[in-house]
């Protein structure tokens, strides 16, 4: 019986807002914006499909007393792990040597845990 379920997702960083930081300089009657820089506020976001896959895996892992390992393929480490495991789409769930791409139904997923 498999003891670990791996879930590969993308945790994208999106810009939520931008702003200008600093003060413009006034020299010889002209205003210069050379000391002003644009900053961006970002937030990490996962897709609805990835949320559904995570919820399903977490529920089943709790029921069956299994470990759940989440791999973020947006990170360098996650990209390398995904490449080594042959993951090309997200969300992907790996149970032992079985792979499910997308969000499976609970009844399709449970038999894989018994193998």
KASUL-V851180 format. One record per residue. RES is the residue in one letter. PHI is phi in radians with two decimals (999 if undefined). BURIAL is + if it has 9 or more other C-alpha atoms within 8 Angstrom, else -. Layout:
# KASUL-V851180
res=RES phi=PHI burial=BURIAL
res=RES phi=PHI burial=BURIAL
This chain:
# KASUL-V851180
res=X phi=999 burial=-
res=X phi=-1.25 burial=+
res=X phi=-1.80 burial=-
res=X phi=-2.32 burial=+
res=X phi=-1.97 burial=+
res=X phi=-1.82 burial=+
res=X phi=-2.14 burial=+
res=X phi=-1.80 burial=+
res=X phi=-2.32 burial=+
res=X phi=-1.96 burial=+
res=X phi=-1.86 burial=+
res=X phi=-1.32 burial=-
res=X phi=-1.75 burial=-
res=X phi=-2.03 burial=-
res=X phi=-1.40 burial=+
res=X phi=-1.67 burial=-
res=X phi=-2.89 burial=-
res=X phi=-2.19 burial=+
res=X phi=-2.64 burial=-
res=X phi=-1.79 burial=-
res=X phi=-2.10 burial=-
res=X phi=1.89 burial=-
res=X phi=-2.18 burial=-
res=X phi=-1.20 burial=+
res=X phi=-1.76 burial=+
res=X phi=-1.89 burial=-
res=X phi=-2.48 burial=-
res=X phi=0.94 burial=-
res=X phi=1.38 burial=-
res=X phi=-1.94 burial=-
res=X phi=-1.81 burial=-
res=X phi=-1.96 burial=+
res=X phi=-1.83 burial=-
res=X phi=-1.20 burial=-
res=X phi=-1.66 burial=+
res=X phi=-1.64 burial=+
res=X phi=-2.23 burial=-
res=X phi=-1.54 burial=-
res=X phi=-2.07 burial=-
res=X phi=-2.12 burial=+
res=X phi=-1.71 burial=-
res=X phi=-2.11 burial=+
res=X phi=-2.54 burial=-
res=X phi=-1.49 burial=-
res=X phi=-2.37 burial=-
res=X phi=-1.98 burial=+
res=X phi=-1.25 burial=-
res=X phi=-1.12 burial=-
res=X phi=-1.08 burial=+
res=X phi=-1.14 burial=+
res=X phi=-1.08 burial=+
res=X phi=-1.13 burial=+
res=X phi=-1.11 burial=+
res=X phi=-1.09 burial=+
res=X phi=-1.07 burial=-
res=X phi=-1.06 burial=+
res=X phi=-1.13 burial=+
res=X phi=-1.10 burial=+
res=X phi=-1.08 burial=-
res=X phi=-1.16 burial=+
res=X phi=-1.10 burial=+
res=X phi=-1.17 burial=-
res=X phi=-1.11 burial=-
res=X phi=-1.69 burial=-
res=X phi=1.03 burial=-
res=X phi=-1.99 burial=+
res=X phi=-1.57 burial=-
res=X phi=-2.10 burial=+
res=X phi=-2.00 burial=-
res=X phi=-1.77 burial=-
res=X phi=-2.05 burial=+
res=X phi=-1.59 burial=+
res=X phi=-1.37 burial=+
res=X phi=-1.40 burial=+
res=X phi=-1.56 burial=-
res=X phi=-1.09 burial=-
res=X phi=-1.06 burial=-
res=X phi=-1.15 burial=+
res=X phi=-1.10 burial=+
res=X phi=-1.14 burial=-
res=X phi=-1.06 burial=+
res=X phi=-1.11 burial=+
res=X phi=-1.09 burial=+
res=X phi=-1.13 burial=-
res=X phi=-1.60 burial=-
res=X phi=1.37 burial=-
res=X phi=-1.41 burial=+
res=X phi=-2.09 burial=-
res=X phi=-2.43 burial=-
res=X phi=-2.21 burial=+
res=X phi=-1.31 burial=+
res=X phi=-2.20 burial=+
res=X phi=-1.99 burial=+
res=X phi=-2.04 burial=+
res=X phi=-2.16 burial=+
res=X phi=1.08 burial=-
res=X phi=-1.78 burial=-
res=X phi=-1.64 burial=-
res=X phi=-2.26 burial=-
res=X phi=-2.13 burial=+
res=X phi=-1.79 burial=+
res=X phi=1.61 burial=+
res=X phi=-1.87 burial=+
res=X phi=-1.36 burial=+
res=X phi=-1.36 burial=-
res=X phi=-1.02 burial=-
res=X phi=-1.20 burial=-
res=X phi=-1.38 burial=-
res=X phi=-1.49 burial=+
res=X phi=-1.01 burial=+
res=X phi=-1.06 burial=-
res=X phi=-1.17 burial=+
res=X phi=-1.30 burial=+
res=X phi=-1.46 burial=-
res=X phi=-1.29 burial=-
